[in-house]
């Protein structure tokens, strides 16, 4: 199997490819290509004359065209339609699963060298999730998974609230003050902030005047 350089003007997205990418992830992809270049060639097949259909790498091709690259390294396969579709789904769908402890150790080492802002510009994480994952060790992971199982059994419900700026500042201050208590409370909910709000409500109910 050879890798050849093909002009971007001769590469076309497969119209039947169901893989889509939202704008936030597209920005991460562009940042990655800008930082590291194209480290994985596109997979294409010849369709007619000198034109090629992209089976794997359609999103990368869009980003590379925007970056005004003239040629792209590609692996060329010779497949009929159904096999091309099956290969595309295989390449898009087969992924491993992270070991959270190893991932936490990896990110902790990365963050000791690379600024957090740069890491967030490349990975689909939030600031909070990045900090949480990078602090996970085996003992904490076991506690987290146990709490998560308990929460799943309890069928947690979501509550969406809206505040004015002044109300939000008050809520955030109250939650930050009670967070140490929430972190040390029984682990029946993996969401510590939700536990903090629950404790504030419980505190009020226990101290409200009797009617």
BELSUL-V279054 format. One record per residue. N is the residue number from 0. RES is the residue in one small letter. D_FIRST is the distance of its C-alpha to the first C-alpha in whole Angstrom. Layout:
n->(N	N)
res->(RES	RES)
d_first->(D_FIRST	D_FIRST)
This chain:
n->(0	1	2	3	4	5	6	7	8	9	10	11	12	13	14	15	16	17	18	19	20	21	22	23	24	25	26	27	28	29	30	31	32	33	34	35	36	37	38	39	40	41	42	43	44	45	46	47	48	49	50	51	52	53	54	55	56	57	58	59	60	61	62	63	64	65	66	67	68	69	70	71	72	73	74	75	76	77	78	79	80	81	82	83	84	85	86	87	88	89	90	91	92	93	94	95	96	97	98	99	100	101	102	103	104	105	106	107	108	109	110	111	112	113	114	115	116	117	118	119	120	121	122	123	124	125	126	127	128	129	130	131	132	133	134	135	136	137	138	139	140	141	142	143	144	145	146	147	148	149	150	151	152	153	154	155	156	157	158	159	160	161	162	163	164	165	166	167	168	169	170	171	172	173	174	175	176	177	178	179	180	181	182	183	184	185	186	187	188	189	190	191	192	193	194	195	196	197	198	199	200	201	202	203	204	205	206	207	208	209	210)
res->(x	x	x	x	x	x	x	x	x	x	x	x	x	x	x	x	x	x	x	x	x	x	x	x	x	x	x	x	x	x	x	x	x	x	x	x	x	x	x	x	x	x	x	x	x	x	x	x	x	x	x	x	x	x	x	x	x	x	x	x	x	x	x	x	x	x	x	x	x	x	x	x	x	x	x	x	x	x	x	x	x	x	x	x	x	x	x	x	x	x	x	x	x	x	x	x	x	x	x	x	x	x	x	x	x	x	x	x	x	x	x	x	x	x	x	x	x	x	x	x	x	x	x	x	x	x	x	x	x	x	x	x	x	x	x	x	x	x	x	x	x	x	x	x	x	x	x	x	x	x	x	x	x	x	x	x	x	x	x	x	x	x	x	x	x	x	x	x	x	x	x	x	x	x	x	x	x	x	x	x	x	x	x	x	x	x	x	x	x	x	x	x	x	x	x	x	x	x	x	x	x	x	x	x	x	x	x	x	x	x	x)
d_first->(0	4	7	10	13	15	19	20	23	20	19	21	22	21	25	25	23	26	25	28	29	32	33	34	30	29	31	30	26	27	29	26	24	27	27	24	22	18	17	14	12	13	11	12	13	15	18	20	21	19	19	16	17	16	16	16	17	20	23	21	21	24	25	23	25	28	27	27	23	23	19	16	13	10	7	8	8	11	14	18	20	21	17	16	19	19	16	17	20	18	17	20	22	21	23	24	28	30	32	35	36	33	33	36	36	33	34	38	36	34	37	39	37	36	39	39	39	35	34	35	34	30	31	32	35	39	41	43	40	38	42	42	39	39	42	41	42	42	46	45	42	44	47	45	43	47	48	46	46	50	49	47	50	52	50	51	52	51	54	53	56	57	59	61	60	63	62	59	60	62	60	57	60	62	58	57	61	60	57	58	60	57	54	57	58	57	53	53	51	48	49	51	52	53	55	57	58	59	61	63	64	65	67	69	70	71	74	74	78	79	81)
